[in-house]
Each structure stands twice: as structure tokens, then as C-alpha cells.
Amino acid sequence: MSRAEVLASVDIVALRLGAGGGLELLLLRRERAPFAGDWALPGVMVNGRCADASLDAAAARALQDKARLRPSHLEQVATVGNALRDPRGWSLSTFYLALVEPQAPVADESLRFVPLDEALGGHPALPFDHAELARQARERLAAKAVYSSLPLHLLPPRFTVTEALHAFQACLGQAVQHTTLRGRLERMKAAGWIVDTGERQQPRMGRPQTVLAHRPGPGGVYLFDRSVLT
């Protein structure tokens, strides 16, 4: 690589809720050097030869061509860059947080979801600074989960209050009061962002639960008037 050249990429931190209730991270096995064969964040290079009209267009290309999934929520987190993160030289990465439904499938064996905590702990060891990008994306998710409906994008369009509670707790990494979250969901219902389907779901234990439907308004994320932790 020329000393005057800077590598630029768009990378995707795609998260879903795992069967055990924790967050899972989507990884792609790299086909080319450096780090060929390692598991990494899906991403694409951006330069003057690419057809992308914007960073968001490049993120859409990464989702379609590499991650091969359609998220329910996508937002840009940050841009990082230095001469150390890539062995080829100076590089930049603009990375995005993507939230997908729990049953989001993987297209083939070159993709897999792994527990986020394990990936951040080095299992598997991620190349470049991808573990740091995933950590920053998780911090963004946790910060916004305190005062917004963002965790609902980790659920199917139809869900129960208990399922919503699990999603919020997975994002925040701490307990949330059932009654507090129910109050926030009632505000969303009054604003038309949530609809009562009239259906009931019978859990293995306990009372039947109301099935709600998520109907996001403009912007896709509802802002609460107070923290979900209070």
C-alpha cells in the first residue's frame, strides 16, 4: 500500500437476542489476508472505485453482500482510524449498529452468531480492532436503552411484556422493574407505537400474557420522558 493511501471500510456490528437471553454478535469468516480464516465483523471497503453514494449506502451493501440479513434497526456509531489497527497501514472504519430479530438466520457456514460477551472476551479473538468496535456499539445500545424503545428492535414485531423485559435487560446488563417497563409501553401504546393485538400467549408457567405489536413511528425509536431504570 502506498504511504499516501488510507484504507477505508464500513463495518457492521449486528446483534440479536440468543436463546439464553443474552446478546449475540454476527461474525463472518474472512477469505483474504490479512487474517484469512479468522472470524470478523462483516464489512466492505469504500473508495473511489465503489458505487456507494454514501456511507449509509456502503452499510446497506455490507448488510446485503456480507452479512446477508435485513436489520430492524441500523444506525452509525462512530468512525475510528489510526496506523495500528490494520497491518497494511493507515485505515479508517465507520461502523454501524444493526439490530435483528431473534430468529434471524445465517445464510451459510461462513457466517455465525456468537455470544457477544465471549467475543469481547477473546473467544474467538477478533482481528483488527473489531472487538473494540463491538464494545463501543454495545455501549451505544445500553446508553440508548435507558431512555428509548431501541431494545424492541431485537424482538419480533409481535411480543409480550415479559419478552420486552428480557430485551431491555439484555441491552442494559441489569434488572428492570416489570411495572416500570409496562408503564413505558403503555405510553407507547397511547402514542400509537404499540398496538394490543387482542391475542394471549400462554407461557409454560404463569398467567396468559397479552401479545403486543410494534408499530414504530417516524425515526423508528420512541423516546421516554424518564429513565427505564427509575
C-alpha positions as CSV (number, residue, x, y, z in Angstrom):
1,M,0.0,0.0,0.0
2,S,1.3,3.5,-0.9
3,R,2.2,5.7,2.1
4,A,-0.3,8.3,0.7
5,E,-3.1,5.7,0.7
6,V,-5.6,5.2,3.5
7,L,-7.8,2.2,3.6
8,A,-11.4,3.0,4.4
9,S,-14.2,0.5,5.3
10,V,-17.7,0.3,6.7
11,D,-18.2,-2.5,9.3
12,I,-21.4,-3.9,10.8
13,V,-21.9,-4.8,14.5
14,A,-25.1,-6.9,14.1
15,L,-26.7,-8.1,17.3
16,R,-29.6,-10.4,18.1
17,L,-31.0,-12.0,21.2
18,G,-29.8,-15.6,21.8
19,A,-31.9,-18.5,23.1
20,G,-30.4,-18.0,26.5
21,G,-31.4,-14.3,26.6
22,G,-28.0,-12.8,26.0
23,L,-26.9,-10.7,23.1
24,E,-25.2,-12.5,20.1
25,L,-22.8,-11.0,17.6
26,L,-22.7,-11.8,13.9
27,L,-19.3,-12.8,12.6
28,L,-18.0,-13.6,9.1
29,R,-15.1,-15.8,8.3
30,R,-12.5,-13.8,6.3
31,E,-11.5,-15.2,2.9
32,R,-8.5,-12.9,2.3
33,A,-5.4,-11.7,4.0
34,P,-4.7,-10.2,6.4
35,F,-6.3,-12.6,9.0
36,A,-7.6,-15.1,6.3
37,G,-9.7,-17.7,8.0
38,D,-10.4,-15.6,11.1
39,W,-13.9,-14.6,12.3
40,A,-14.5,-10.8,12.0
41,L,-17.2,-8.2,11.7
42,P,-18.8,-8.2,8.2
43,G,-17.8,-5.1,6.3
44,V,-16.8,-3.7,2.9
45,M,-14.1,-1.4,1.6
46,V,-15.1,2.0,0.4
47,N,-13.1,4.0,-2.2
48,G,-13.5,5.9,-5.5
49,R,-14.0,2.7,-7.4
50,C,-17.1,1.6,-5.4
51,A,-20.5,2.6,-6.5
52,D,-21.6,3.6,-3.0
53,A,-23.1,7.1,-3.0
54,S,-22.7,7.5,0.8
55,L,-21.6,5.7,4.0
56,D,-25.2,4.6,4.5
57,A,-25.2,3.1,1.0
58,A,-22.0,1.2,1.8
59,A,-23.5,-0.1,5.0
60,A,-26.5,-1.3,3.0
61,R,-24.1,-3.1,0.7
62,A,-22.3,-4.7,3.6
63,L,-25.6,-5.9,5.0
64,Q,-26.7,-7.4,1.7
65,D,-23.5,-8.8,0.4
66,K,-21.6,-9.8,3.5
67,A,-24.0,-10.1,6.5
68,R,-26.9,-11.1,4.2
69,L,-29.6,-10.0,6.6
70,R,-32.1,-7.2,6.9
71,P,-32.0,-5.4,10.3
72,S,-35.0,-3.9,12.0
73,H,-32.7,-1.0,13.1
74,L,-29.5,0.4,11.8
75,E,-27.5,3.4,13.0
76,Q,-24.0,4.8,12.6
77,V,-22.0,4.6,15.8
78,A,-18.6,6.3,15.0
79,T,-15.5,6.5,12.8
80,V,-12.2,5.3,14.1
81,G,-8.8,5.4,12.4
82,N,-5.0,5.0,13.1
83,A,-1.9,3.5,11.7
84,L,-2.0,0.4,14.0
85,R,-5.5,-1.2,13.6
86,D,-4.6,-2.7,10.2
87,P,-1.2,-4.4,9.4
88,R,-1.4,-2.9,5.9
89,G,-1.1,0.6,7.2
90,W,-3.3,3.6,7.9
91,S,-7.0,2.8,7.9
92,L,-10.4,4.1,8.9
93,S,-13.6,2.3,9.8
94,T,-17.1,3.8,10.0
95,F,-19.1,1.2,11.9
96,Y,-22.8,0.7,12.4
97,L,-25.0,-0.9,15.0
98,A,-27.6,-3.3,13.4
99,L,-30.3,-5.0,15.5
100,V,-32.0,-8.1,14.1
101,E,-34.8,-10.4,15.3
102,P,-34.0,-13.4,17.5
103,Q,-34.7,-15.9,14.7
104,A,-32.6,-14.1,12.1
105,P,-30.9,-16.9,10.1
106,V,-27.4,-17.1,8.9
107,A,-27.0,-17.6,5.1
108,D,-24.3,-20.2,5.2
109,E,-21.4,-21.7,7.2
110,S,-19.2,-18.6,6.5
111,L,-21.5,-16.7,9.0
112,R,-22.3,-17.4,12.6
113,F,-23.7,-15.7,15.7
114,V,-21.6,-16.0,18.8
115,P,-22.3,-14.8,22.4
116,L,-21.3,-11.1,22.5
117,D,-19.6,-11.4,25.9
118,E,-17.5,-14.3,24.7
119,A,-16.4,-12.4,21.6
120,L,-15.5,-9.3,23.7
121,G,-13.5,-11.7,26.0
122,G,-11.4,-13.0,23.1
123,H,-13.4,-16.2,22.2
124,P,-13.0,-16.1,19.3
125,A,-10.2,-13.5,19.0
126,L,-11.4,-10.8,16.6
127,P,-8.9,-9.3,14.1
128,F,-8.1,-5.6,13.7
129,D,-9.9,-3.6,16.4
130,H,-13.2,-5.4,15.8
131,A,-13.6,-6.3,19.5
132,E,-13.3,-2.6,20.4
133,L,-15.9,-1.6,17.7
134,A,-18.3,-4.2,19.1
135,R,-17.7,-2.9,22.6
136,Q,-18.5,0.7,21.6
137,A,-21.6,-0.4,19.7
138,R,-22.8,-2.3,22.8
139,E,-22.2,0.8,24.9
140,R,-24.3,2.9,22.5
141,L,-27.1,0.3,22.7
142,A,-27.0,0.3,26.5
143,A,-27.0,4.1,26.7
144,K,-30.0,4.5,24.4
145,A,-31.9,1.6,26.1
146,V,-32.1,3.7,29.2
147,Y,-34.4,6.3,27.7
148,S,-35.7,4.8,24.4
149,S,-37.6,1.9,22.9
150,L,-34.5,0.7,20.9
151,P,-34.4,-2.8,22.5
152,L,-37.8,-3.6,21.0
153,H,-36.0,-3.9,17.6
154,L,-34.4,-7.1,19.0
155,L,-37.8,-8.7,19.2
156,P,-40.2,-10.0,16.5
157,P,-43.0,-7.5,15.5
158,R,-45.3,-9.3,18.0
159,F,-44.2,-9.7,21.6
160,T,-45.2,-9.8,25.2
161,V,-44.2,-7.5,28.1
162,T,-42.0,-10.3,29.5
163,E,-40.2,-10.7,26.2
164,A,-39.7,-6.9,26.1
165,L,-38.4,-7.0,29.7
166,H,-35.8,-9.6,28.7
167,A,-34.7,-7.5,25.7
168,F,-34.2,-4.4,27.8
169,Q,-32.3,-6.3,30.5
170,A,-30.0,-7.9,27.9
171,C,-29.2,-4.4,26.5
172,L,-28.7,-2.8,29.8
173,G,-26.9,-5.7,31.6
174,Q,-29.1,-5.2,34.7
175,A,-32.5,-5.8,36.0
176,V,-35.5,-3.6,35.0
177,Q,-38.7,-3.5,37.1
178,H,-41.6,-5.1,35.3
179,T,-44.1,-2.4,36.3
180,T,-41.7,0.3,35.2
181,L,-41.3,-1.1,31.7
182,R,-45.1,-1.8,31.5
183,G,-45.7,1.9,32.2
184,R,-43.3,2.9,29.4
185,L,-45.0,0.5,27.0
186,E,-48.4,2.0,27.9
187,R,-47.1,5.4,26.9
188,M,-46.0,4.0,23.6
189,K,-49.5,2.4,23.2
190,A,-51.1,5.7,23.8
191,A,-48.9,7.3,21.2
192,G,-49.8,4.6,18.6
193,W,-46.3,3.0,18.6
194,I,-47.7,-0.2,20.2
195,V,-50.9,-2.0,19.5
196,D,-52.8,-4.5,21.6
197,T,-53.5,-7.4,19.2
198,G,-56.2,-8.9,21.5
199,E,-54.3,-12.2,21.5
200,R,-53.0,-14.0,24.5
201,Q,-49.9,-16.2,24.8
202,Q,-49.8,-19.0,27.4
203,P,-46.4,-19.5,29.0
204,R,-45.3,-22.8,30.5
205,M,-45.9,-21.3,33.9
206,G,-48.0,-18.3,35.0
207,R,-50.9,-16.4,33.6
208,P,-51.6,-15.8,29.9
209,Q,-49.8,-12.7,28.5
210,T,-51.1,-10.1,26.1
211,V,-49.5,-10.1,22.7
212,L,-48.5,-6.6,21.6
213,A,-47.5,-5.4,18.1
214,H,-44.7,-2.9,17.5
215,R,-45.7,-0.1,15.1
216,P,-42.7,2.3,15.0
217,G,-43.4,5.9,14.1
218,P,-41.0,8.4,12.4
219,G,-37.4,7.7,13.3
220,G,-38.2,4.2,14.5
221,V,-37.3,4.8,18.1
222,Y,-39.6,6.2,20.8
223,L,-38.1,8.4,23.5
224,F,-39.3,8.0,27.1
225,D,-39.8,11.0,29.3
226,R,-37.7,9.3,32.1
227,S,-35.2,6.6,32.5
228,V,-36.4,3.0,32.4
229,L,-34.2,2.3,35.4
230,T,-36.2,4.6,37.7
